[in-house]
Amino acid sequence: MENISEVTDFILVGLTDARELQLPLFIIFTVIYCITVTGNLGMIVLIVLDSRLHTPMYFFLSNLSLVDCVYASTISPKVIAGFLTANKSISYNACAAQMFFFASFATIECFLLASMAFDRHAAVCKPLHYSTTMTNTVCVLLVTSSYVCGLLQSSVHVALTFHLSFCRSNIVHHFFCDIPALLALSCSDIHLNEIVLFALAAFNIFFTLLVILNSYLFIFIAILRMRSAEGRKKAFSTCVSHLTTVSIFYGTIIFMYLQPNSSHSMDTDKMSSVFYTMVIPMLNPLVYSLRNKEVKSAFKKVLEKVKSSWA
């Protein structure tokens, strides 16, 4: 990638300049990141080791855990280090790489959430046809399509953003190299960038939300038709957990990207970004998996093996 601008690195402002908050924030975000990595990697290991979890639902969950782990690791280590050091710079190429991986895996998560909703729709609404609907080929195709969409769209964003000239300033008013924050620094014409950003974000959000809402509409109808009160309660609890996380994730994405660049308040953007870059990746293993009886059983099984090996 050719650097046609005068900027060779960027300065990330971070979350706050208040010295008295640096250590508390360092501890908080370190704990969040450790829980995120441990929870998501642990979930992947459980799913791989336990044959009872080799189902379409857990195949999607393992990929969601991988995505959360990668895109949290793209952001969190740099933020955590920034609380302890006065050097908050990031090189031009490192900034481009951070933007690429974050945009890729955030987009992939959108499509994985939609795939998970479709999977639940097939399981709840057409349980007798579930095995023929969610075949291995269909599952692999859905996951592969999610990765392809994320990587291609991110490539477009990075190419357009880093083709600009950054001659106004190199101070990024954010804690990572996000697209709107870098567009604000450019002295080039960013009209095309804004159109592409809005168009791709709108497509991702509305297409995947349409799939999710349509799937859950039929799920709720199926739940209302269930005769078993226990079955209705279990299915409804699963839907509420999923929709809660979807609401937080999509709510922050819509707030961040479906508005003109001139309407962005960087301080507000930073606070909302914390949710979908750090908090949601930490919560996903809890919301989707740790409340699940099969996962708890698999976890107990692994603990028993560890205890027996030590004994």
C-alpha positions as CSV (number, residue, x, y, z in Angstrom):
1,M,0.0,0.0,0.0
2,E,1.4,3.3,-1.0
3,N,1.3,6.2,1.4
4,I,0.4,9.2,-0.7
5,S,-0.1,11.5,2.4
6,E,2.3,13.3,4.6
7,V,1.3,11.3,7.7
8,T,3.5,8.4,8.7
9,D,1.8,7.6,12.0
10,F,-1.3,8.5,14.0
11,I,-1.9,9.5,17.6
12,L,-4.8,7.7,19.3
13,V,-6.4,10.0,21.9
14,G,-7.9,7.1,23.8
15,L,-10.8,7.1,26.1
16,T,-9.7,9.8,28.5
17,D,-6.8,11.9,29.4
18,A,-7.6,12.0,33.2
19,R,-4.6,10.6,35.0
20,E,-6.5,9.4,38.0
21,L,-8.6,7.1,35.7
22,Q,-5.8,5.5,33.9
23,L,-5.1,2.7,36.4
24,P,-8.7,1.9,37.2
25,L,-9.5,1.7,33.5
26,F,-6.4,-0.4,32.9
27,I,-7.6,-2.9,35.5
28,I,-11.2,-2.9,34.2
29,F,-10.4,-3.4,30.5
30,T,-7.7,-5.9,31.3
31,V,-10.2,-8.0,33.2
32,I,-12.8,-7.6,30.4
33,Y,-10.2,-8.7,27.8
34,C,-9.1,-11.7,29.8
35,I,-12.7,-12.8,30.2
36,T,-13.3,-12.3,26.5
37,V,-10.3,-14.4,25.4
38,T,-10.8,-17.1,28.0
39,G,-14.6,-17.3,27.5
40,N,-14.4,-17.4,23.7
41,L,-11.4,-19.7,23.3
42,G,-12.8,-21.9,26.1
43,M,-16.1,-22.2,24.2
44,I,-14.2,-23.2,21.0
45,V,-12.3,-25.9,22.9
46,L,-15.4,-27.3,24.5
47,I,-17.2,-27.5,21.2
48,V,-14.2,-29.2,19.5
49,L,-13.7,-31.7,22.4
50,D,-17.3,-32.7,23.0
51,S,-19.0,-34.7,20.2
52,R,-22.4,-33.9,21.6
53,L,-21.8,-30.2,20.6
54,H,-21.0,-31.1,17.0
55,T,-24.3,-29.6,15.7
56,P,-25.1,-26.7,13.4
57,M,-25.9,-24.4,16.4
58,Y,-22.6,-25.0,18.0
59,F,-20.8,-24.8,14.7
60,F,-22.1,-21.2,14.4
61,L,-21.3,-20.5,18.0
62,S,-17.7,-21.6,17.6
63,N,-17.3,-19.3,14.7
64,L,-18.9,-16.4,16.6
65,S,-16.5,-17.0,19.5
66,L,-13.6,-17.0,17.0
67,V,-14.8,-13.7,15.5
68,D,-15.3,-12.1,18.9
69,C,-11.9,-13.2,20.1
70,V,-10.1,-11.8,17.0
71,Y,-11.8,-8.5,16.7
72,A,-11.6,-7.8,20.4
73,S,-7.8,-8.7,20.2
74,T,-7.5,-6.2,17.3
75,I,-8.6,-3.3,19.6
76,S,-8.2,-4.2,23.3
77,P,-4.4,-4.7,23.6
78,K,-3.6,-1.3,22.1
79,V,-6.2,0.4,24.4
80,I,-4.9,-1.3,27.5
81,A,-1.3,-0.4,26.7
82,G,-2.4,3.2,26.2
83,F,-3.4,3.4,29.9
84,L,0.1,2.8,31.0
85,T,2.3,4.6,28.5
86,A,2.5,8.1,27.2
87,N,3.2,6.7,23.7
88,K,-0.2,6.5,22.0
89,S,1.0,6.5,18.5
90,I,0.2,3.8,15.9
91,S,2.0,3.5,12.6
92,Y,0.3,4.2,9.3
93,N,0.4,0.5,8.2
94,A,-0.6,-0.7,11.7
95,C,-3.6,1.6,11.6
96,A,-4.7,0.3,8.2
97,A,-4.3,-3.3,9.5
98,Q,-6.3,-2.6,12.6
99,M,-9.1,-1.0,10.5
100,F,-9.1,-4.0,8.1
101,F,-9.4,-6.7,10.8
102,F,-11.9,-4.8,12.9
103,A,-14.2,-3.9,9.9
104,S,-13.8,-7.5,8.6
105,F,-14.8,-9.3,11.8
106,A,-17.5,-6.8,12.8
107,T,-19.2,-7.4,9.4
108,I,-18.7,-11.1,9.7
109,E,-20.4,-11.0,13.1
110,C,-23.5,-9.4,11.5
111,F,-23.9,-12.2,9.0
112,L,-23.2,-14.9,11.6
113,L,-25.9,-13.5,13.9
114,A,-28.3,-13.7,10.9
115,S,-27.2,-17.3,10.2
116,M,-27.8,-18.2,13.9
117,A,-31.3,-16.8,13.7
118,F,-32.0,-18.8,10.6
119,D,-30.7,-21.9,12.3
120,R,-33.0,-21.3,15.3
121,H,-35.9,-20.7,13.0
122,A,-35.3,-24.1,11.3
123,A,-34.9,-25.8,14.7
124,V,-38.1,-24.3,16.3
125,C,-40.4,-24.0,13.3
126,K,-39.5,-27.1,11.3
127,P,-37.9,-29.5,13.8
128,L,-38.7,-32.6,11.6
129,H,-36.9,-31.1,8.6
130,Y,-34.0,-29.6,10.6
131,S,-31.4,-32.2,9.7
132,T,-32.2,-31.9,6.0
133,T,-32.4,-28.1,6.1
134,M,-29.2,-27.4,8.1
135,T,-26.8,-29.8,6.4
136,N,-23.1,-29.6,6.7
137,T,-22.9,-28.0,3.3
138,V,-25.5,-25.3,4.2
139,C,-23.7,-24.5,7.4
140,V,-20.3,-24.2,5.8
141,L,-21.8,-22.1,3.0
142,L,-23.4,-19.7,5.4
143,V,-20.2,-19.3,7.4
144,T,-17.9,-19.0,4.4
145,S,-20.2,-16.4,2.8
146,S,-20.1,-14.4,6.1
147,Y,-16.3,-14.4,6.0
148,V,-16.1,-13.5,2.3
149,C,-18.5,-10.6,2.7
150,G,-16.6,-9.2,5.7
151,L,-13.2,-9.5,4.1
152,L,-14.3,-8.0,0.7
153,Q,-16.1,-5.0,2.3
154,S,-13.3,-4.3,4.7
155,S,-10.8,-4.3,1.7
156,V,-13.0,-1.7,0.0
157,H,-13.1,0.5,3.1
158,V,-9.4,0.3,3.8
159,A,-8.5,1.0,0.1
160,L,-10.7,4.1,-0.1
161,T,-9.7,5.4,3.4
162,F,-6.0,5.1,3.0
163,H,-6.0,6.5,-0.5
164,L,-6.9,9.9,1.1
165,S,-4.4,12.5,2.1
166,F,-4.2,13.2,5.9
167,C,-2.7,16.7,6.0
168,R,-4.9,18.3,8.6
169,S,-3.7,16.4,11.6
170,N,-2.6,12.9,12.7
171,I,-4.5,13.0,16.0
172,V,-7.3,10.5,15.9
173,H,-10.1,11.4,18.4
174,H,-10.8,7.8,19.1
175,F,-9.2,4.8,20.9
176,F,-8.8,2.8,17.6
177,C,-8.5,3.5,13.9
178,D,-12.2,3.6,13.0
179,I,-13.4,4.8,9.6
180,P,-15.3,7.9,10.6
181,A,-12.5,9.1,12.9
182,L,-10.0,8.9,10.1
183,L,-12.3,10.5,7.6
184,A,-12.5,13.5,9.9
185,L,-8.7,14.0,9.5
186,S,-8.6,14.0,5.7
187,C,-8.2,17.1,3.6
188,S,-9.3,15.1,0.5
189,D,-12.9,14.9,-0.8
190,I,-14.5,12.2,1.3
191,H,-17.9,12.3,-0.4
192,L,-17.4,8.9,-2.1
193,N,-16.1,7.4,1.2
194,E,-19.2,8.5,3.0
195,I,-21.5,7.1,0.3
196,V,-19.7,3.7,0.3
197,L,-19.6,3.6,4.1
198,F,-23.3,4.4,4.4
199,A,-24.3,2.0,1.6
200,L,-22.4,-1.0,2.8
201,A,-23.3,-0.4,6.4
202,A,-27.0,0.0,5.5
203,F,-26.9,-3.2,3.4
204,N,-25.3,-5.2,6.2
205,I,-27.6,-3.9,8.9
206,F,-30.9,-4.0,7.0
207,F,-30.3,-7.3,5.2
208,T,-29.1,-9.2,8.3
209,L,-31.8,-7.5,10.5
210,L,-34.4,-8.5,8.0
211,V,-33.3,-12.2,8.2
212,I,-33.2,-12.0,12.1
213,L,-36.5,-10.3,12.5
214,N,-38.2,-12.5,10.0
215,S,-36.8,-15.6,11.6
216,Y,-37.9,-14.6,15.1
217,L,-41.3,-13.6,13.9
218,F,-42.0,-17.1,12.8
219,I,-40.3,-18.4,16.0
220,F,-42.6,-16.4,18.2
221,I,-45.6,-17.6,16.2
222,A,-44.4,-21.2,16.7
223,I,-43.9,-20.6,20.4
224,L,-47.4,-19.3,20.8
225,R,-48.7,-22.5,19.2
226,M,-46.8,-24.8,21.6
227,R,-48.9,-26.7,24.0
228,S,-46.2,-27.2,26.6
229,A,-45.6,-24.3,28.9
230,E,-42.1,-25.5,29.7
231,G,-41.3,-25.7,26.0
232,R,-42.6,-22.1,25.5
233,K,-40.6,-20.8,28.4
234,K,-37.4,-22.4,27.2
235,A,-37.7,-21.3,23.6
236,F,-38.7,-17.8,24.7
237,S,-35.8,-17.5,27.1
238,T,-33.4,-18.4,24.3
239,C,-35.0,-15.8,22.0
240,V,-34.8,-13.0,24.6
241,S,-31.1,-13.6,25.2
242,H,-30.3,-13.6,21.5
243,L,-32.4,-10.6,20.8
244,T,-30.9,-8.6,23.7
245,T,-27.4,-9.0,22.3
246,V,-28.6,-8.4,18.8
247,S,-30.2,-5.2,20.0
248,I,-27.1,-3.9,21.7
249,F,-24.8,-4.8,18.7
250,Y,-27.0,-3.4,16.0
251,G,-28.1,-0.4,18.0
252,T,-24.5,0.8,18.4
253,I,-23.7,-0.1,14.8
254,I,-26.7,1.9,13.5
255,F,-25.8,4.8,15.8
256,M,-22.2,4.8,14.7
257,Y,-22.4,4.3,10.9
258,L,-25.8,5.3,9.6
259,Q,-25.4,9.0,10.0
260,P,-23.5,11.7,8.1
261,N,-19.8,12.2,9.1
262,S,-20.7,15.8,10.0
263,S,-23.1,14.5,12.7
264,H,-20.5,12.5,14.5
265,S,-19.6,13.4,18.1
266,M,-16.3,11.6,18.7
267,D,-16.8,11.5,22.5
268,T,-20.2,9.9,22.1
269,D,-18.9,7.5,19.4
270,K,-16.1,6.4,21.7
271,M,-18.5,5.4,24.5
272,S,-20.8,3.5,22.2
273,S,-17.8,1.8,20.5
274,V,-16.8,0.4,23.9
275,F,-19.9,-1.8,23.8
276,Y,-19.5,-3.5,20.5
277,T,-15.6,-3.7,20.6
278,M,-15.1,-4.9,24.2
279,V,-18.3,-5.6,26.1
280,I,-20.3,-7.6,23.5
281,P,-17.4,-10.0,22.8
282,M,-17.2,-10.6,26.5
283,L,-21.0,-11.2,26.9
284,N,-21.5,-13.4,23.9
285,P,-20.1,-16.6,25.4
286,L,-22.3,-16.0,28.5
287,V,-25.5,-15.1,26.6
288,Y,-25.3,-17.8,23.9
289,S,-23.5,-20.7,25.6
290,L,-22.8,-20.7,29.3
291,R,-26.5,-20.7,30.2
292,N,-26.9,-23.7,28.0
293,K,-27.3,-27.1,29.8
294,E,-25.3,-29.0,27.1
295,V,-22.4,-26.6,27.4
296,K,-22.4,-26.8,31.2
297,S,-22.4,-30.6,31.0
298,A,-19.5,-30.5,28.5
299,F,-17.6,-28.1,30.9
300,K,-18.2,-30.4,33.9
301,K,-17.0,-33.4,31.8
302,V,-13.7,-31.5,30.9
303,L,-13.2,-30.6,34.6
304,E,-13.7,-34.2,35.6
305,K,-11.1,-35.3,33.1
306,V,-8.6,-32.7,34.4
307,K,-9.2,-33.7,38.0
308,S,-8.7,-37.4,37.1
309,S,-5.5,-36.7,35.2
310,W,-4.1,-34.8,38.2
311,A,-5.2,-37.5,40.6
